[in-house]
Every structure is written in C-alpha cells, then in structure tokens.
C-alpha cells in the first residue's frame, strides 16, 4: 500500500501532517502550504524581547563584575544587558529591575565622579 502524496493530505492544523518544504533552511516539517492564491492579507507586527537569560553579572552597586567576581572600575550596567533571569522567571519584574538598577548605577557612577 503506498502513502498518499503530501498535497493530497487534507490540511489539519491540530496534528502534524508531514507537509514539508524542500530546498530551504531551516526545513519546515509540518503544515507547509503554498501561498499562491488571493486573497492575500498582511498584518503589521512588532517584535519585542520580554527578557533575556544570562547576561552581565553586577553587584549591589550595579558595577559590572569581571570573571573573578571583582568590580570593573567605572563600568556600570542596567537594563536587559543584565540578563535578569538566571534560574527562574519571576513574572512582571523586568521593568522594576530596570528602574532599580538604573538608579543604583547612576548614583554610584556619580559618587565616583564618572
């Protein structure tokens, strides 16, 4: 018994169907449908980064730490470069963290005359 050709498989977005692309990377492995008949619709979208994992390590004064765990003189950091989450995602903490560390970085940089 032979399998049906992929274009003969009815589209069902609720289960993997094996419809795949050919000749492009990365290969799309399911639900690949040709878009060649109107009507065509376009919707504007904007990407955003909610948070990042990892990032620079800072101390309580917002000083960036070197690989030995010591502050790098004159280098402070705040915002998404800190990475925010290293082990878990505490919801709704990103902007609070940015405000707190921005204030700390500014205060301590000013105290050093930077």
C-alpha positions in Angstrom: 0.0 0.0 0.0 1.5 3.4 -1.0 1.2 6.5 1.0 -0.7 9.5 -0.4 1.2 12.4 -1.9 1.7 15.2 0.6 -0.5 17.6 -1.4 -3.3 15.0 -1.1 -3.2 15.1 2.7 -6.0 17.3 4.0 -4.7 20.3 6.0 -5.3 19.8 9.7 -3.6 22.4 12.0 -4.3 20.2 15.0 -1.9 17.4 14.1 1.5 17.0 12.4 0.9 16.2 8.7 4.4 15.8 7.3 3.8 18.6 4.7 7.4 19.9 4.4 9.4 22.4 2.4 12.2 21.5 0.1 15.4 23.4 -0.7 15.3 25.9 2.2 16.9 26.0 5.6 15.6 25.5 8.1 13.3 22.9 6.7 9.7 23.3 7.6 8.4 19.9 8.6 4.7 20.3 9.0 1.8 22.5 7.7 3.8 23.8 4.8 1.3 25.2 2.4 1.9 27.1 -0.8 0.6 30.7 -0.6 -0.2 31.3 -4.3 -3.9 32.2 -4.5 -5.6 35.5 -3.4 -6.9 37.0 -1.3 -3.6 37.9 0.4 -3.6 39.7 3.8 -0.8 41.4 5.6 -0.7 42.5 9.3 1.9 44.8 10.8 3.7 43.3 13.7 6.5 44.4 16.0 8.9 42.0 17.8 9.9 42.5 21.3 12.1 40.9 23.9 10.4 40.3 27.2 13.6 39.2 29.0 16.9 37.6 28.5 18.6 34.7 30.3 22.1 35.2 31.5 23.9 38.4 30.8 26.4 40.5 32.7 26.9 40.0 36.4 26.7 43.1 38.6 27.0 43.7 42.3 24.5 45.7 44.5 26.0 49.0 43.3 25.3 47.9 39.6 29.0 47.6 38.9 29.9 45.0 36.3 31.9 42.2 37.7 34.8 40.5 35.9 35.2 36.8 35.6 36.9 36.8 39.0 33.9 38.4 40.6 35.6 41.7 41.2 34.1 45.1 40.1 35.4 46.6 36.9 36.2 50.2 37.8 33.9 52.7 36.1 31.7 50.1 34.4 28.1 50.0 35.5 25.1 48.3 33.8 21.4 48.3 33.9 18.6 47.1 31.7 18.4 43.9 29.5 22.2 43.6 29.4 22.0 42.2 32.9 20.0 39.3 31.6 17.6 39.4 34.6 16.9 35.7 35.0 19.5 33.0 35.7 17.3 30.3 37.3 13.6 31.2 37.1 11.2 33.7 35.6 9.6 35.8 38.3 6.7 37.4 36.4 6.4 41.2 36.0 9.8 42.0 37.4 11.7 43.2 34.3 10.8 47.0 34.4 11.1 47.1 38.2 14.6 45.7 37.9 15.5 48.2 35.2 14.4 51.2 37.3 16.2 49.9 40.4 19.5 49.1 38.8 19.4 52.3 36.6 19.1 54.4 39.8 21.8 52.4 41.5 24.2 52.7 38.5 23.6 56.4 38.2 24.0 57.0 41.9 27.3 55.0 42.2 28.8 56.3 39.0 28.1 59.9 40.2 29.7 59.2 43.6 32.8 58.0 41.7 32.8 61.2 39.7 32.2 59.4 36.4 
